[in-house]
């Protein structure tokens, strides 16, 4: 099986799917007859989705990680969360070697 390669945008999407597995993968059925009805249905669906996201435990965990590691990129913050959810400090190899040897 060929390994997937992700560009920067695809990589972020991949990470978000990993951290938000419960929220990803919902299919939307729009049944409105005219464009205004379909737009209204889609808008309501998006509003419900955004509300549930902000109220979710996953979003709270994401905010906790970003609060602890605000100087790290989005991708690195998510990787830290995936590898060690209870991490409080992070440093590169040389910094750890210098500090603790």
N, C-alpha and C positions, 0 to 999 in steps of 0.2 A: 504494500500500500504506500502511495506517495505521500510524504509529509507535506501538510499545508504550509504555505508561506504567507505571512501576513504583512501588508504594508502598515504604516503607522496607524492609519484610520482603522484598518481591519484588525490590527492587534488590539486596539482599544475596545473594539466591539467584542472581540473574543474574550478579553478580560472581564468586561461587563457581563457577558453571558455566564462566565464562570462564577462570578461573585453573586450574581442575581439569578441563579438557575430557576428559582421558583417563579419569577416574574416573566421569564423569557419563553417564547414559543406559543403565544396565544394567537388564534386566528380570528379575524374580524369578519362578520357577515353583515354587509350593508344591504338593506332590503328596500330602501327608498325608491320611489318611482321617478321623481325628478331630481335634478341636481341640488336644489335647495334642501329637500328632505334628506338626501344622502350626506350633504355637508353637515346638517344638523345632527344626524346619527353619529357621524365620525367625530364631530366636536364633543358630543356627550361622552362617547367612548374614551376619547383622549383625556377629558376632564376627570372621569372616573379613574383612569389609569394613573394619571399624575397624582391624584389624591391618595390612591392606595400606595403608590411609591413612597410619597413623603411620610406616610404613616407606618411604613414597613420597618421591621427590625433590620433588614438588610441595609436600608438607607441610613439608619442610625449607626450601624457598624461602619459603613463607609465614611460618615462624618467623623466618627471617632478616630479612624485611621488617618484621615486627612488632617485632623487637629494635631495628632501626635507627630506626623511626618509632613508638615506643610511645605518644607523646603525641597521635598522630593517630587519627581514628576508623578502624574496620575498613574502611569503604568507601573512605576517602581513602588508606589504606595500600595497598589492592588497586589503586586507580587509579594510584598512584605506581609500583607494581610493573609494571603493564601498560604504562605510558607510558615508563618509564626503569628497566629492571631493575637497572642498576648505579648508581642514585642513592645518594648518601651524605649529601646535605644538601638540605633543601627549605625554601623560604620563600615568603611571599606576594609579590605584585607590589611593594607599597610597601617591604617590608623589603629586597628585592633592590635596588630603586632607591636607597634610602637607603644601603645598605652598599657598593654598587659604583659609584656615580656621584660 
